[in-house]
């Protein structure tokens, strides 16, 4: 497959890979010598669309940040996590009677998270306080309260079988789905953590457009 040395390349990020891993593997497999970056990180436990920015496309990072992102998120209700996801220390809350929670309760709760609002910045995030990433401070037992304005266009309830709730979130860049999962659990009064996350789309680039990591070795560059 022949590609441009100045293009946006959508890649499917598997579980366990960091976004930087994709950049590193791409450079190793293709021997690419040009400038390369990415269009936004995904946590290692998450999967889905990651954009590699080649050559002149690296100048479009700020533009890409403003593109709509669509996520499929699985929320584990009835438990909390130190990192708000499955990678942290998980606390099982006292026995929850899920029979009292129905679809209308959930849809009412998630509707409250649409629009523009102030979202707490997770303690375990790369956001910085006085030049230090919050996750480094959190590992030292220091929590810094930070919040930022985010925008969620829509949240659709896809599936609910206790204790897992799955929803599709369309949002602007910068939304913390981990924080959303915790906040949703708190709003329902039963706690929650992010169990699963797949980024289905970034702008016009979807899962069907993505190359796999194994495809890198078959790429060549147009003259």
N, C-alpha and C positions, 0 to 999 in steps of 0.2 A: 504494500500500500504506500502510495506516494503522498506526502503531505508537505505543506509549506513550512518554512522555518520561521514564519511570522504569524502563526495562527493560534487560535484558541482550540485546545484539544481536550474534549471531554473524556474522562477516564472513570471507570467504575472502581471505587475504593473498597477493597474487601475488609472484613473484620481483622483487627490486629495490625493493620498498617496505619502509620501516620501519613498525613498529606505530604510531608517532606520525604517520606519513604518513596512515594510515587515519583517525586522529582529525581531523587537519587537513582532509582532503578531505571528511569527513563534515560538519564544521562549515561548510565553504564551500558545499557543495551543498545542504544542508538549511536553512541559516541558523539552526541550533540555537543557542539562547542559554543553555541550562541548563548544569549541571555535567556534565563528561564525562571519562571515564578509560578505562583498558583493564584486562583481566584477566591481563596477563602478556605480555612481549615475545617476538617471534620475530626472529631475525637476518634482515637484508635478503635473503640468498640463499635463505632457507627459505620454504616456502609452507604454507598450511593454515589451520586454524581460529584466528581471533583474536576475542576478545570485547571489544566496546565496551560500556562501562558508562555508562548514561545516568541523570542525576538521582540518585534515591535508591539506584539500583543501585551507585553508586560506593562505598557503605558496605560492600559485600559482597566487597571485594578480598581480604581475609584468608581469607574462606571459600573463595573461588575458588582461591586458591593451594593449598589442601589437596585440591582435586578431582584425580581421576586424569586423567593426560594419556596419550594414545596417539600414538606417532610411528612413521612409516615412515622408516627411515634407510638410506641407501646408503653403504657403507664401501668406499673404494678401498684395497685391500691393496697392499703392496709399495712404498709411498711415505709420506712424512711431510710435515707442513706446519708452518710457524712459528706459524700460528693454529689448527692442528688441523683445518682445513677447506680448501675450494678457494679461499678468498679470500686465503690466505697465500702465502708463498714455498715452493714445493713441491720436495722433494728425492726424486728417483727412486732407490730403493735398488738395490744390485747385483742382477743377474738372479736372479729367484726361480723355483724349479721348483714351480709350482702343482700338478703332478701328484702330489706327495707329500701334498697337503692334501685330505682328503675331508670329506664332510658330517658324519661322526661326530666328527672333530677339531673342527670349528667348533661343533657343538652342545654338545660338552663344554666348550669354551672359554666360550661365551656363558652357559652354565648357572652358571658361577662368578661372574657379575655380578648374580645375583638375590638378593633379600633386602636387609637394611640393612647398609651398609658405609660406610667413610670414602672419599670421592671427592676427588681433588685438584681445586682450583678453577683453571680455566685462566688462564694469564697474560693472555690477551686476553679479559677478561670485565669486566662492570660492577661486580663485587664490589670493595669498597674496603679499602684499607690506610691507616690514619691519615687517613681522610677523602678519599683520592685513589683514583679508579678504577684497578684493576690494569692495564687496557689502556693508560692514559696512562703508567704507570710502564714497561710493557713496551716502549712506543715509544721510551723513553729508555734502553733496554737494562737496565732494573732488573727483576728477577724476584723476586717475594715468594712464598714457599711458604705456601700456605693449603690447608686441607682442611675438608670438612664432611660430616656424616652425611646420606646420601641413601637412598632406598628404591626398588628396582625390583621390581615384582610379577612380571613375566614378560618373557622375550625369546624371540621365535619366529623361526627362520630361514625366510625367505620364498623366497629365491632366491640361488643362488650360481653365477656364471659368471665365472671369474677374468678380471680382478682385482677384480670388483665383488661384494660381498656385501650383500644386502638383508635387513634384519630389522625386525620390529615390536616396539616397546618400550612396555610399559605401566608407568607409574611415577608416583610422587608428584611434586608440584611441586619444582623446584629441582635436578633432575638435569641435568647437562651432557652432552648427547648427543655433542658434539665430543670431550669428554674420554673418554667411553665408547668412541668409535671408535678413538682413539689407544691406549687401554689394551687393547682387544681385539686390535689389530694387534700390540702388544708381546707379549701373551700367546701369540699364534700364532707369534711369533718372526720376523715379516716386515714389521712396521710397518703403519700404517693412518691414514687421514684421512677426515673426513666429506665425502662427495662430493655428497650429496643429503639433504634433510630436509623431510618434510611432517608437520605436526601434524594427525592425523586426527580427534582427539576431545579435548574438554575437558569433563569431567563427562559430562552427557547431551547436550551439543551436538556434533554431528558435521558432516562435510563437506556432507551433504545439507541441513542446516539453514541453511547460510550464504548470505548475500546477497553479490553481487559489488560491487565498487567502483562499477561503472556503474549499479547499482540505487539509489544514494543519491539521485539527482535525482528519483526517482519516489516518495519517501517523504513522508508527511505525519504530523502528530501529532494524536492524539486530544485532544479538549477536556477 
